[in-house]
Amino acid sequence: MARCSVPPKLTIFLIIAVTLILLLPAFGLSFGHPLTSNTDQYYIDHTQVDTGSNNAVTAIVFDFRGFDTLGEATVLFIAVLGVSMFFRRRH
C-alpha cells in the first residue's frame, strides 16, 4: 500500500486555518450573520455637521481617520523607499 505524504507546511497551514475558523464565534464573528454596528449610522448622520464636507468618503478618510491615513501613507512611503534602495544600481 502506498502512503500519501502531505508536506509539513501544508499540514501546519491547515491546522492553523481550521483552528482560526473554529475560534471565530468566540470573538463574536459568526457564520452567515452580517456584522452589525451603530458606527456606520453615526458617520452617516454626523459627517456633514462634524466635518463640513459633502463627500462622506473624503470626510471619513481625512477627518475621522486622519492619523490612520497618515500612518498608512508613511508605511507606503517607507516600503517604496526600501524597494527603490534594493533595486538601485551600484557603480
PDB file of N, CA, C and O in Angstrom:
ATOM      1  N   MET A   1       0.827  -1.173   0.000  1.00  0.00           N
ATOM      2  CA  MET A   1       0.000   0.000   0.000  1.00  0.00           C
ATOM      3  C   MET A   1       0.879   1.247   0.000  1.00  0.00           C
ATOM      4  O   MET A   1       1.803   1.353   0.807  1.00  0.00           O
ATOM      5  N   ALA A   2       0.604   2.178  -0.886  1.00  0.00           N
ATOM      6  CA  ALA A   2       1.385   3.408  -0.956  1.00  0.00           C
ATOM      7  C   ALA A   2       0.803   4.439   0.010  1.00  0.00           C
ATOM      8  O   ALA A   2      -0.409   4.641   0.083  1.00  0.00           O
ATOM      9  N   ARG A   3       1.703   5.080   0.742  1.00  0.00           N
ATOM     10  CA  ARG A   3       1.271   6.127   1.668  1.00  0.00           C
ATOM     11  C   ARG A   3       1.319   7.468   0.972  1.00  0.00           C
ATOM     12  O   ARG A   3       2.248   7.755   0.217  1.00  0.00           O
ATOM     13  N   CYS A   4       0.335   8.271   1.223  1.00  0.00           N
ATOM     14  CA  CYS A   4       0.289   9.622   0.672  1.00  0.00           C
ATOM     15  C   CYS A   4       0.986  10.548   1.663  1.00  0.00           C
ATOM     16  O   CYS A   4       0.578  10.652   2.820  1.00  0.00           O
ATOM     17  N   SER A   5       2.018  11.206   1.213  1.00  0.00           N
ATOM     18  CA  SER A   5       2.785  12.080   2.084  1.00  0.00           C
ATOM     19  C   SER A   5       2.318  13.524   1.902  1.00  0.00           C
ATOM     20  O   SER A   5       2.330  14.051   0.789  1.00  0.00           O
ATOM     21  N   VAL A   6       1.913  14.151   2.986  1.00  0.00           N
ATOM     22  CA  VAL A   6       1.480  15.546   2.958  1.00  0.00           C
ATOM     23  C   VAL A   6       2.646  16.402   3.433  1.00  0.00           C
ATOM     24  O   VAL A   6       3.236  16.117   4.475  1.00  0.00           O
ATOM     25  N   PRO A   7       2.986  17.449   2.683  1.00  0.00           N
ATOM     26  CA  PRO A   7       4.090  18.315   3.108  1.00  0.00           C
ATOM     27  C   PRO A   7       3.804  18.943   4.476  1.00  0.00           C
ATOM     28  O   PRO A   7       2.660  19.294   4.762  1.00  0.00           O
ATOM     29  N   PRO A   8       4.825  19.088   5.320  1.00  0.00           N
ATOM     30  CA  PRO A   8       4.611  19.622   6.669  1.00  0.00           C
ATOM     31  C   PRO A   8       4.055  21.049   6.669  1.00  0.00           C
ATOM     32  O   PRO A   8       3.268  21.399   7.548  1.00  0.00           O
ATOM     33  N   LYS A   9       4.450  21.875   5.698  1.00  0.00           N
ATOM     34  CA  LYS A   9       3.941  23.247   5.653  1.00  0.00           C
ATOM     35  C   LYS A   9       2.437  23.258   5.395  1.00  0.00           C
ATOM     36  O   LYS A   9       1.713  24.068   5.976  1.00  0.00           O
ATOM     37  N   LEU A  10       1.969  22.374   4.537  1.00  0.00           N
ATOM     38  CA  LEU A  10       0.541  22.290   4.249  1.00  0.00           C
ATOM     39  C   LEU A  10      -0.224  21.822   5.480  1.00  0.00           C
ATOM     40  O   LEU A  10      -1.307  22.329   5.771  1.00  0.00           O
ATOM     41  N   THR A  11       0.329  20.870   6.192  1.00  0.00           N
ATOM     42  CA  THR A  11      -0.316  20.376   7.408  1.00  0.00           C
ATOM     43  C   THR A  11      -0.435  21.484   8.446  1.00  0.00           C
ATOM     44  O   THR A  11      -1.491  21.658   9.055  1.00  0.00           O
ATOM     45  N   ILE A  12       0.635  22.227   8.645  1.00  0.00           N
ATOM     46  CA  ILE A  12       0.616  23.329   9.611  1.00  0.00           C
ATOM     47  C   ILE A  12      -0.392  24.390   9.185  1.00  0.00           C
ATOM     48  O   ILE A  12      -1.144  24.899  10.017  1.00  0.00           O
ATOM     49  N   PHE A  13      -0.415  24.727   7.897  1.00  0.00           N
ATOM     50  CA  PHE A  13      -1.364  25.715   7.392  1.00  0.00           C
ATOM     51  C   PHE A  13      -2.803  25.273   7.634  1.00  0.00           C
ATOM     52  O   PHE A  13      -3.632  26.064   8.083  1.00  0.00           O
ATOM     53  N   LEU A  14      -3.098  24.017   7.338  1.00  0.00           N
ATOM     54  CA  LEU A  14      -4.460  23.513   7.526  1.00  0.00           C
ATOM     55  C   LEU A  14      -4.865  23.509   8.996  1.00  0.00           C
ATOM     56  O   LEU A  14      -6.006  23.833   9.325  1.00  0.00           O
ATOM     57  N   ILE A  15      -3.954  23.152   9.868  1.00  0.00           N
ATOM     58  CA  ILE A  15      -4.255  23.160  11.304  1.00  0.00           C
ATOM     59  C   ILE A  15      -4.557  24.578  11.776  1.00  0.00           C
ATOM     60  O   ILE A  15      -5.516  24.794  12.516  1.00  0.00           O
ATOM     61  N   ILE A  16      -3.748  25.542  11.355  1.00  0.00           N
ATOM     62  CA  ILE A  16      -3.974  26.933  11.746  1.00  0.00           C
ATOM     63  C   ILE A  16      -5.284  27.452  11.167  1.00  0.00           C
ATOM     64  O   ILE A  16      -6.043  28.122  11.868  1.00  0.00           O
ATOM     65  N   ALA A  17      -5.560  27.154   9.901  1.00  0.00           N
ATOM     66  CA  ALA A  17      -6.789  27.633   9.261  1.00  0.00           C
ATOM     67  C   ALA A  17      -8.026  27.072   9.950  1.00  0.00           C
ATOM     68  O   ALA A  17      -8.968  27.814  10.229  1.00  0.00           O
ATOM     69  N   VAL A  18      -8.036  25.788  10.223  1.00  0.00           N
ATOM     70  CA  VAL A  18      -9.194  25.170  10.883  1.00  0.00           C
ATOM     71  C   VAL A  18      -9.358  25.727  12.295  1.00  0.00           C
ATOM     72  O   VAL A  18     -10.481  25.978  12.732  1.00  0.00           O
ATOM     73  N   THR A  19      -8.256  25.923  13.008  1.00  0.00           N
ATOM     74  CA  THR A  19      -8.321  26.482  14.357  1.00  0.00           C
ATOM     75  C   THR A  19      -8.910  27.886  14.339  1.00  0.00           C
ATOM     76  O   THR A  19      -9.766  28.209  15.162  1.00  0.00           O
ATOM     77  N   LEU A  20      -8.460  28.720  13.411  1.00  0.00           N
ATOM     78  CA  LEU A  20      -8.987  30.082  13.327  1.00  0.00           C
ATOM     79  C   LEU A  20     -10.465  30.091  12.968  1.00  0.00           C
ATOM     80  O   LEU A  20     -11.235  30.874  13.524  1.00  0.00           O
ATOM     81  N   ILE A  21     -10.860  29.240  12.057  1.00  0.00           N
ATOM     82  CA  ILE A  21     -12.277  29.172  11.674  1.00  0.00           C
ATOM     83  C   ILE A  21     -13.131  28.728  12.858  1.00  0.00           C
ATOM     84  O   ILE A  21     -14.230  29.244  13.060  1.00  0.00           O
ATOM     85  N   LEU A  22     -12.636  27.789  13.630  1.00  0.00           N
ATOM     86  CA  LEU A  22     -13.398  27.317  14.784  1.00  0.00           C
ATOM     87  C   LEU A  22     -13.430  28.344  15.911  1.00  0.00           C
ATOM     88  O   LEU A  22     -14.353  28.327  16.726  1.00  0.00           O
ATOM     89  N   LEU A  23     -12.440  29.241  15.976  1.00  0.00           N
ATOM     90  CA  LEU A  23     -12.401  30.255  17.025  1.00  0.00           C
ATOM     91  C   LEU A  23     -13.189  31.514  16.676  1.00  0.00           C
ATOM     92  O   LEU A  23     -13.401  32.353  17.551  1.00  0.00           O
ATOM     93  N   LEU A  24     -13.629  31.673  15.434  1.00  0.00           N
ATOM     94  CA  LEU A  24     -14.355  32.882  15.041  1.00  0.00           C
ATOM     95  C   LEU A  24     -15.571  33.167  15.919  1.00  0.00           C
ATOM     96  O   LEU A  24     -15.749  34.316  16.324  1.00  0.00           O
ATOM     97  N   PRO A  25     -16.410  32.195  16.231  1.00  0.00           N
ATOM     98  CA  PRO A  25     -17.558  32.506  17.092  1.00  0.00           C
ATOM     99  C   PRO A  25     -17.150  32.999  18.483  1.00  0.00           C
ATOM    100  O   PRO A  25     -17.897  33.758  19.102  1.00  0.00           O
ATOM    101  N   ALA A  26     -16.001  32.592  18.981  1.00  0.00           N
ATOM    102  CA  ALA A  26     -15.545  33.049  20.290  1.00  0.00           C
ATOM    103  C   ALA A  26     -15.225  34.539  20.282  1.00  0.00           C
ATOM    104  O   ALA A  26     -15.270  35.185  21.329  1.00  0.00           O
ATOM    105  N   PHE A  27     -14.904  35.089  19.122  1.00  0.00           N
ATOM    106  CA  PHE A  27     -14.599  36.509  19.007  1.00  0.00           C
ATOM    107  C   PHE A  27     -15.797  37.314  18.523  1.00  0.00           C
ATOM    108  O   PHE A  27     -15.654  38.485  18.173  1.00  0.00           O
ATOM    109  N   GLY A  28     -16.963  36.706  18.499  1.00  0.00           N
ATOM    110  CA  GLY A  28     -18.164  37.418  18.097  1.00  0.00           C
ATOM    111  C   GLY A  28     -18.437  37.400  16.613  1.00  0.00           C
ATOM    112  O   GLY A  28     -19.358  38.076  16.155  1.00  0.00           O
ATOM    113  N   LEU A  29     -17.681  36.661  15.856  1.00  0.00           N
ATOM    114  CA  LEU A  29     -17.892  36.572  14.416  1.00  0.00           C
ATOM    115  C   LEU A  29     -18.541  35.232  14.111  1.00  0.00           C
ATOM    116  O   LEU A  29     -17.895  34.187  14.194  1.00  0.00           O
ATOM    117  N   SER A  30     -19.799  35.263  13.763  1.00  0.00           N
ATOM    118  CA  SER A  30     -20.486  34.010  13.488  1.00  0.00           C
ATOM    119  C   SER A  30     -20.705  33.851  11.994  1.00  0.00           C
ATOM    120  O   SER A  30     -20.716  34.832  11.250  1.00  0.00           O
ATOM    121  N   PHE A  31     -20.875  32.640  11.573  1.00  0.00           N
ATOM    122  CA  PHE A  31     -21.031  32.333  10.160  1.00  0.00           C
ATOM    123  C   PHE A  31     -22.442  32.678   9.696  1.00  0.00           C
ATOM    124  O   PHE A  31     -23.416  32.372  10.383  1.00  0.00           O
ATOM    125  N   GLY A  32     -22.552  33.309   8.543  1.00  0.00           N
ATOM    126  CA  GLY A  32     -23.840  33.565   7.935  1.00  0.00           C
ATOM    127  C   GLY A  32     -24.587  34.762   8.485  1.00  0.00           C
ATOM    128  O   GLY A  32     -25.681  35.068   8.011  1.00  0.00           O
ATOM    129  N   HIS A  33     -24.030  35.447   9.470  1.00  0.00           N
ATOM    130  CA  HIS A  33     -24.692  36.618  10.031  1.00  0.00           C
ATOM    131  C   HIS A  33     -23.825  37.846   9.759  1.00  0.00           C
ATOM    132  O   HIS A  33     -22.626  37.829  10.037  1.00  0.00           O
ATOM    133  N   PRO A  34     -24.418  38.904   9.223  1.00  0.00           N
ATOM    134  CA  PRO A  34     -23.622  40.104   8.961  1.00  0.00           C
ATOM    135  C   PRO A  34     -23.215  40.780  10.271  1.00  0.00           C
ATOM    136  O   PRO A  34     -23.922  40.700  11.276  1.00  0.00           O
ATOM    137  N   LEU A  35     -22.079  41.434  10.237  1.00  0.00           N
ATOM    138  CA  LEU A  35     -21.639  42.187  11.398  1.00  0.00           C
ATOM    139  C   LEU A  35     -22.514  43.423  11.530  1.00  0.00           C
ATOM    140  O   LEU A  35     -22.705  44.152  10.556  1.00  0.00           O
ATOM    141  N   THR A  36     -23.038  43.665  12.698  1.00  0.00           N
ATOM    142  CA  THR A  36     -23.878  44.836  12.904  1.00  0.00           C
ATOM    143  C   THR A  36     -23.177  45.791  13.845  1.00  0.00           C
ATOM    144  O   THR A  36     -22.539  45.382  14.815  1.00  0.00           O
ATOM    145  N   SER A  37     -23.306  47.064  13.544  1.00  0.00           N
ATOM    146  CA  SER A  37     -22.680  48.087  14.348  1.00  0.00           C
ATOM    147  C   SER A  37     -23.447  49.384  14.155  1.00  0.00           C
ATOM    148  O   SER A  37     -24.041  49.616  13.102  1.00  0.00           O
ATOM    149  N   ASN A  38     -23.430  50.209  15.156  1.00  0.00           N
ATOM    150  CA  ASN A  38     -24.065  51.518  15.048  1.00  0.00           C
ATOM    151  C   ASN A  38     -23.095  52.572  14.542  1.00  0.00           C
ATOM    152  O   ASN A  38     -23.487  53.720  14.335  1.00  0.00           O
ATOM    153  N   THR A  39     -21.853  52.207  14.342  1.00  0.00           N
ATOM    154  CA  THR A  39     -20.848  53.157  13.896  1.00  0.00           C
ATOM    155  C   THR A  39     -21.179  53.718  12.530  1.00  0.00           C
ATOM    156  O   THR A  39     -21.010  54.916  12.302  1.00  0.00           O
ATOM    157  N   ASP A  40     -21.645  52.890  11.620  1.00  0.00           N
ATOM    158  CA  ASP A  40     -21.951  53.372  10.280  1.00  0.00           C
ATOM    159  C   ASP A  40     -23.043  54.432  10.303  1.00  0.00           C
ATOM    160  O   ASP A  40     -22.964  55.415   9.566  1.00  0.00           O
ATOM    161  N   GLN A  41     -24.046  54.247  11.128  1.00  0.00           N
ATOM    162  CA  GLN A  41     -25.125  55.237  11.201  1.00  0.00           C
ATOM    163  C   GLN A  41     -24.623  56.547  11.801  1.00  0.00           C
ATOM    164  O   GLN A  41     -25.073  57.621  11.401  1.00  0.00           O
ATOM    165  N   TYR A  42     -23.691  56.471  12.760  1.00  0.00           N
ATOM    166  CA  TYR A  42     -23.103  57.692  13.330  1.00  0.00           C
ATOM    167  C   TYR A  42     -22.393  58.496  12.247  1.00  0.00           C
ATOM    168  O   TYR A  42     -22.579  59.708  12.148  1.00  0.00           O
ATOM    169  N   TYR A  43     -21.577  57.822  11.433  1.00  0.00           N
ATOM    170  CA  TYR A  43     -20.864  58.523  10.374  1.00  0.00           C
ATOM    171  C   TYR A  43     -21.827  59.124   9.358  1.00  0.00           C
ATOM    172  O   TYR A  43     -21.616  60.243   8.891  1.00  0.00           O
ATOM    173  N   ILE A  44     -22.878  58.396   9.012  1.00  0.00           N
ATOM    174  CA  ILE A  44     -23.855  58.908   8.052  1.00  0.00           C
ATOM    175  C   ILE A  44     -24.547  60.145   8.609  1.00  0.00           C
ATOM    176  O   ILE A  44     -24.755  61.117   7.882  1.00  0.00           O
ATOM    177  N   ASP A  45     -24.904  60.120   9.882  1.00  0.00           N
ATOM    178  CA  ASP A  45     -25.634  61.233  10.485  1.00  0.00           C
ATOM    179  C   ASP A  45     -24.760  62.450  10.776  1.00  0.00           C
ATOM    180  O   ASP A  45     -25.242  63.579  10.680  1.00  0.00           O
ATOM    181  N   HIS A  46     -23.495  62.254  11.128  1.00  0.00           N
ATOM    182  CA  HIS A  46     -22.663  63.351  11.614  1.00  0.00           C
ATOM    183  C   HIS A  46     -21.582  63.832  10.654  1.00  0.00           C
ATOM    184  O   HIS A  46     -20.867  64.777  10.988  1.00  0.00           O
ATOM    185  N   THR A  47     -21.432  63.239   9.499  1.00  0.00           N
ATOM    186  CA  THR A  47     -20.359  63.631   8.587  1.00  0.00           C
ATOM    187  C   THR A  47     -20.476  65.084   8.166  1.00  0.00           C
ATOM    188  O   THR A  47     -19.499  65.827   8.257  1.00  0.00           O
ATOM    189  N   GLN A  48     -21.626  65.502   7.717  1.00  0.00           N
ATOM    190  CA  GLN A  48     -21.821  66.875   7.241  1.00  0.00           C
ATOM    191  C   GLN A  48     -21.606  67.880   8.371  1.00  0.00           C
ATOM    192  O   GLN A  48     -20.943  68.898   8.171  1.00  0.00           O
ATOM    193  N   VAL A  49     -22.149  67.612   9.540  1.00  0.00           N
ATOM    194  CA  VAL A  49     -22.074  68.554  10.658  1.00  0.00           C
ATOM    195  C   VAL A  49     -20.659  68.626  11.231  1.00  0.00           C
ATOM    196  O   VAL A  49     -20.146  69.719  11.468  1.00  0.00           O
ATOM    197  N   ASP A  50     -20.027  67.477  11.455  1.00  0.00           N
ATOM    198  CA  ASP A  50     -18.720  67.445  12.114  1.00  0.00           C
ATOM    199  C   ASP A  50     -17.580  67.904  11.219  1.00  0.00           C
ATOM    200  O   ASP A  50     -16.619  68.496  11.710  1.00  0.00           O
ATOM    201  N   THR A  51     -17.662  67.645   9.919  1.00  0.00           N
ATOM    202  CA  THR A  51     -16.534  67.947   9.042  1.00  0.00           C
ATOM    203  C   THR A  51     -16.802  69.066   8.055  1.00  0.00           C
ATOM    204  O   THR A  51     -15.861  69.703   7.581  1.00  0.00           O
ATOM    205  N   GLY A  52     -18.042  69.316   7.738  1.00  0.00           N
ATOM    206  CA  GLY A  52     -18.368  70.331   6.746  1.00  0.00           C
ATOM    207  C   GLY A  52     -18.181  69.849   5.326  1.00  0.00           C
ATOM    208  O   GLY A  52     -18.274  70.640   4.387  1.00  0.00           O
ATOM    209  N   SER A  53     -17.922  68.586   5.153  1.00  0.00           N
ATOM    210  CA  SER A  53     -17.699  68.025   3.823  1.00  0.00           C
ATOM    211  C   SER A  53     -18.976  67.375   3.311  1.00  0.00           C
ATOM    212  O   SER A  53     -19.688  66.701   4.055  1.00  0.00           O
ATOM    213  N   ASN A  54     -19.252  67.588   2.028  1.00  0.00           N
ATOM    214  CA  ASN A  54     -20.412  66.949   1.419  1.00  0.00           C
ATOM    215  C   ASN A  54     -20.122  65.507   1.018  1.00  0.00           C
ATOM    216  O   ASN A  54     -21.046  64.706   0.870  1.00  0.00           O
ATOM    217  N   ASN A  55     -18.854  65.174   0.845  1.00  0.00           N
ATOM    218  CA  ASN A  55     -18.458  63.840   0.423  1.00  0.00           C
ATOM    219  C   ASN A  55     -18.124  63.018   1.668  1.00  0.00           C
ATOM    220  O   ASN A  55     -17.146  63.303   2.360  1.00  0.00           O
ATOM    221  N   ALA A  56     -18.926  62.011   1.946  1.00  0.00           N
ATOM    222  CA  ALA A  56     -18.743  61.213   3.162  1.00  0.00           C
ATOM    223  C   ALA A  56     -17.439  60.423   3.144  1.00  0.00           C
ATOM    224  O   ALA A  56     -16.789  60.284   4.180  1.00  0.00           O
ATOM    225  N   VAL A  57     -17.053  59.909   1.991  1.00  0.00           N
ATOM    226  CA  VAL A  57     -15.815  59.120   1.908  1.00  0.00           C
ATOM    227  C   VAL A  57     -14.610  59.994   2.222  1.00  0.00           C
ATOM    228  O   VAL A  57     -13.741  59.597   2.998  1.00  0.00           O
ATOM    229  N   THR A  58     -14.551  61.176   1.628  1.00  0.00           N
ATOM    230  CA  THR A  58     -13.444  62.098   1.889  1.00  0.00           C
ATOM    231  C   THR A  58     -13.419  62.508   3.351  1.00  0.00           C
ATOM    232  O   THR A  58     -12.349  62.572   3.957  1.00  0.00           O
ATOM    233  N   ALA A  59     -14.571  62.783   3.919  1.00  0.00           N
ATOM    234  CA  ALA A  59     -14.637  63.186   5.322  1.00  0.00           C
ATOM    235  C   ALA A  59     -14.133  62.084   6.238  1.00  0.00           C
ATOM    236  O   ALA A  59     -13.403  62.358   7.192  1.00  0.00           O
ATOM    237  N   ILE A  60     -14.508  60.857   5.965  1.00  0.00           N
ATOM    238  CA  ILE A  60     -14.076  59.750   6.819  1.00  0.00           C
ATOM    239  C   ILE A  60     -12.578  59.523   6.685  1.00  0.00           C
ATOM    240  O   ILE A  60     -11.890  59.326   7.686  1.00  0.00           O
ATOM    241  N   VAL A  61     -12.068  59.548   5.459  1.00  0.00           N
ATOM    242  CA  VAL A  61     -10.640  59.283   5.246  1.00  0.00           C
ATOM    243  C   VAL A  61      -9.775  60.381   5.839  1.00  0.00           C
ATOM    244  O   VAL A  61      -8.782  60.085   6.504  1.00  0.00           O
ATOM    245  N   PHE A  62     -10.127  61.643   5.613  1.00  0.00           N
ATOM    246  CA  PHE A  62      -9.236  62.731   6.012  1.00  0.00           C
ATOM    247  C   PHE A  62      -9.564  63.351   7.360  1.00  0.00           C
ATOM    248  O   PHE A  62      -8.674  63.931   7.981  1.00  0.00           O
ATOM    249  N   ASP A  63     -10.789  63.259   7.839  1.00  0.00           N
ATOM    250  CA  ASP A  63     -11.118  63.863   9.126  1.00  0.00           C
ATOM    251  C   ASP A  63     -11.231  62.837  10.243  1.00  0.00           C
ATOM    252  O   ASP A  63     -10.550  62.950  11.263  1.00  0.00           O
ATOM    253  N   PHE A  64     -12.075  61.848  10.060  1.00  0.00           N
ATOM    254  CA  PHE A  64     -12.269  60.864  11.120  1.00  0.00           C
ATOM    255  C   PHE A  64     -11.086  59.911  11.228  1.00  0.00           C
ATOM    256  O   PHE A  64     -10.728  59.506  12.334  1.00  0.00           O
ATOM    257  N   ARG A  65     -10.474  59.547  10.111  1.00  0.00           N
ATOM    258  CA  ARG A  65      -9.394  58.564  10.106  1.00  0.00           C
ATOM    259  C   ARG A  65      -8.070  59.185   9.677  1.00  0.00           C
ATOM    260  O   ARG A  65      -7.236  58.506   9.078  1.00  0.00           O
ATOM    261  N   GLY A  66      -7.869  60.446   9.971  1.00  0.00           N
ATOM    262  CA  GLY A  66      -6.688  61.174   9.505  1.00  0.00           C
ATOM    263  C   GLY A  66      -5.372  60.571   9.946  1.00  0.00           C
ATOM    264  O   GLY A  66      -4.472  60.382   9.127  1.00  0.00           O
ATOM    265  N   PHE A  67      -5.246  60.266  11.225  1.00  0.00           N
ATOM    266  CA  PHE A  67      -3.979  59.717  11.716  1.00  0.00           C
ATOM    267  C   PHE A  67      -3.720  58.324  11.148  1.00  0.00           C
ATOM    268  O   PHE A  67      -2.579  57.968  10.855  1.00  0.00           O
ATOM    269  N   ASP A  68      -4.771  57.551  10.995  1.00  0.00           N
ATOM    270  CA  ASP A  68      -4.635  56.228  10.396  1.00  0.00           C
ATOM    271  C   ASP A  68      -4.158  56.347   8.951  1.00  0.00           C
ATOM    272  O   ASP A  68      -3.287  55.599   8.510  1.00  0.00           O
ATOM    273  N   THR A  69      -4.742  57.299   8.221  1.00  0.00           N
ATOM    274  CA  THR A  69      -4.338  57.518   6.832  1.00  0.00           C
ATOM    275  C   THR A  69      -2.892  58.002   6.766  1.00  0.00           C
ATOM    276  O   THR A  69      -2.138  57.582   5.889  1.00  0.00           O
ATOM    277  N   LEU A  70      -2.502  58.880   7.688  1.00  0.00           N
ATOM    278  CA  LEU A  70      -1.118  59.352   7.729  1.00  0.00           C
ATOM    279  C   LEU A  70      -0.164  58.192   8.010  1.00  0.00           C
ATOM    280  O   LEU A  70       0.906  58.109   7.407  1.00  0.00           O
ATOM    281  N   GLY A  71      -0.541  57.308   8.910  1.00  0.00           N
ATOM    282  CA  GLY A  71       0.291  56.137   9.196  1.00  0.00           C
ATOM    283  C   GLY A  71       0.415  55.217   8.002  1.00  0.00           C
ATOM    284  O   GLY A  71       1.499  54.705   7.720  1.00  0.00           O
ATOM    285  N   GLU A  72      -0.692  54.999   7.290  1.00  0.00           N
ATOM    286  CA  GLU A  72      -0.649  54.151   6.092  1.00  0.00           C
ATOM    287  C   GLU A  72       0.227  54.775   5.013  1.00  0.00           C
ATOM    288  O   GLU A  72       0.980  54.072   4.339  1.00  0.00           O
ATOM    289  N   ALA A  73       0.132  56.093   4.847  1.00  0.00           N
ATOM    290  CA  ALA A  73       0.967  56.775   3.856  1.00  0.00           C
ATOM    291  C   ALA A  73       2.438  56.676   4.234  1.00  0.00           C
ATOM    292  O   ALA A  73       3.290  56.516   3.360  1.00  0.00           O
ATOM    293  N   THR A  74       2.745  56.769   5.519  1.00  0.00           N
ATOM    294  CA  THR A  74       4.129  56.644   5.978  1.00  0.00           C
ATOM    295  C   THR A  74       4.668  55.245   5.712  1.00  0.00           C
ATOM    296  O   THR A  74       5.794  55.093   5.238  1.00  0.00           O
ATOM    297  N   VAL A  75       3.884  54.237   6.008  1.00  0.00           N
ATOM    298  CA  VAL A  75       4.304  52.854   5.752  1.00  0.00           C
ATOM    299  C   VAL A  75       4.517  52.634   4.262  1.00  0.00           C
ATOM    300  O   VAL A  75       5.499  52.008   3.862  1.00  0.00           O
ATOM    301  N   LEU A  76       3.605  53.142   3.437  1.00  0.00           N
ATOM    302  CA  LEU A  76       3.743  53.006   1.987  1.00  0.00           C
ATOM    303  C   LEU A  76       5.006  53.706   1.494  1.00  0.00           C
ATOM    304  O   LEU A  76       5.729  53.160   0.661  1.00  0.00           O
ATOM    305  N   PHE A  77       5.279  54.910   1.999  1.00  0.00           N
ATOM    306  CA  PHE A  77       6.482  55.639   1.604  1.00  0.00           C
ATOM    307  C   PHE A  77       7.744  54.870   1.991  1.00  0.00           C
ATOM    308  O   PHE A  77       8.674  54.769   1.190  1.00  0.00           O
ATOM    309  N   ILE A  78       7.784  54.336   3.193  1.00  0.00           N
ATOM    310  CA  ILE A  78       8.959  53.582   3.642  1.00  0.00           C
ATOM    311  C   ILE A  78       9.131  52.314   2.809  1.00  0.00           C
ATOM    312  O   ILE A  78      10.258  51.933   2.494  1.00  0.00           O
ATOM    313  N   ALA A  79       8.032  51.661   2.452  1.00  0.00           N
ATOM    314  CA  ALA A  79       8.118  50.460   1.615  1.00  0.00           C
ATOM    315  C   ALA A  79       8.659  50.793   0.236  1.00  0.00           C
ATOM    316  O   ALA A  79       9.519  50.079  -0.280  1.00  0.00           O
ATOM    317  N   VAL A  80       8.167  51.870  -0.370  1.00  0.00           N
ATOM    318  CA  VAL A  80       8.661  52.282  -1.690  1.00  0.00           C
ATOM    319  C   VAL A  80      10.125  52.676  -1.599  1.00  0.00           C
ATOM    320  O   VAL A  80      10.909  52.340  -2.486  1.00  0.00           O
ATOM    321  N   LEU A  81      10.502  53.377  -0.551  1.00  0.00           N
ATOM    322  CA  LEU A  81      11.898  53.765  -0.363  1.00  0.00           C
ATOM    323  C   LEU A  81      12.790  52.531  -0.218  1.00  0.00           C
ATOM    324  O   LEU A  81      13.873  52.476  -0.800  1.00  0.00           O
ATOM    325  N   GLY A  82      12.340  51.549   0.550  1.00  0.00           N
ATOM    326  CA  GLY A  82      13.119  50.323   0.718  1.00  0.00           C
ATOM    327  C   GLY A  82      13.276  49.552  -0.569  1.00  0.00           C
ATOM    328  O   GLY A  82      14.362  49.053  -0.865  1.00  0.00           O
ATOM    329  N   VAL A  83      12.200  49.443  -1.347  1.00  0.00           N
ATOM    330  CA  VAL A  83      12.273  48.727  -2.627  1.00  0.00           C
ATOM    331  C   VAL A  83      13.171  49.477  -3.596  1.00  0.00           C
ATOM    332  O   VAL A  83      13.954  48.857  -4.316  1.00  0.00           O
ATOM    333  N   SER A  84      13.070  50.805  -3.625  1.00  0.00           N
ATOM    334  CA  SER A  84      13.919  51.571  -4.548  1.00  0.00           C
ATOM    335  C   SER A  84      15.389  51.469  -4.154  1.00  0.00           C
ATOM    336  O   SER A  84      16.259  51.449  -5.025  1.00  0.00           O
ATOM    337  N   MET A  85      15.679  51.404  -2.864  1.00  0.00           N
ATOM    338  CA  MET A  85      17.069  51.228  -2.441  1.00  0.00           C
ATOM    339  C   MET A  85      17.562  49.829  -2.790  1.00  0.00           C
ATOM    340  O   MET A  85      18.740  49.644  -3.097  1.00  0.00           O
ATOM    341  N   PHE A  86      16.680  48.858  -2.745  1.00  0.00           N
ATOM    342  CA  PHE A  86      17.045  47.483  -3.067  1.00  0.00           C
ATOM    343  C   PHE A  86      17.390  47.338  -4.545  1.00  0.00           C
ATOM    344  O   PHE A  86      18.305  46.594  -4.899  1.00  0.00           O
ATOM    345  N   PHE A  87      16.667  48.041  -5.405  1.00  0.00           N
ATOM    346  CA  PHE A  87      16.866  47.908  -6.842  1.00  0.00           C
ATOM    347  C   PHE A  87      17.769  48.986  -7.447  1.00  0.00           C
ATOM    348  O   PHE A  87      17.899  49.047  -8.670  1.00  0.00           O
ATOM    349  N   ARG A  88      18.383  49.816  -6.647  1.00  0.00           N
ATOM    350  CA  ARG A  88      19.234  50.862  -7.218  1.00  0.00           C
ATOM    351  C   ARG A  88      20.494  50.250  -7.821  1.00  0.00           C
ATOM    352  O   ARG A  88      20.938  49.168  -7.435  1.00  0.00           O
ATOM    353  N   ARG A  89      21.039  50.965  -8.761  1.00  0.00           N
ATOM    354  CA  ARG A  89      22.252  50.468  -9.437  1.00  0.00           C
ATOM    355  C   ARG A  89      23.488  50.848  -8.642  1.00  0.00           C
ATOM    356  O   ARG A  89      23.580  51.942  -8.086  1.00  0.00           O
ATOM    357  N   ARG A  90      24.406  49.949  -8.601  1.00  0.00           N
ATOM    358  CA  ARG A  90      25.688  50.219  -7.942  1.00  0.00           C
ATOM    359  C   ARG A  90      26.729  50.481  -9.018  1.00  0.00           C
ATOM    360  O   ARG A  90      26.771  49.796 -10.040  1.00  0.00           O
ATOM    361  N   HIS A  91      27.553  51.463  -8.779  1.00  0.00           N
ATOM    362  CA  HIS A  91      28.595  51.805  -9.773  1.00  0.00           C
ATOM    363  C   HIS A  91      29.889  51.131  -9.429  1.00  0.00           C
ATOM    364  O   HIS A  91      30.879  51.295 -10.141  1.00  0.00           O
TER     365      HIS A  91
END
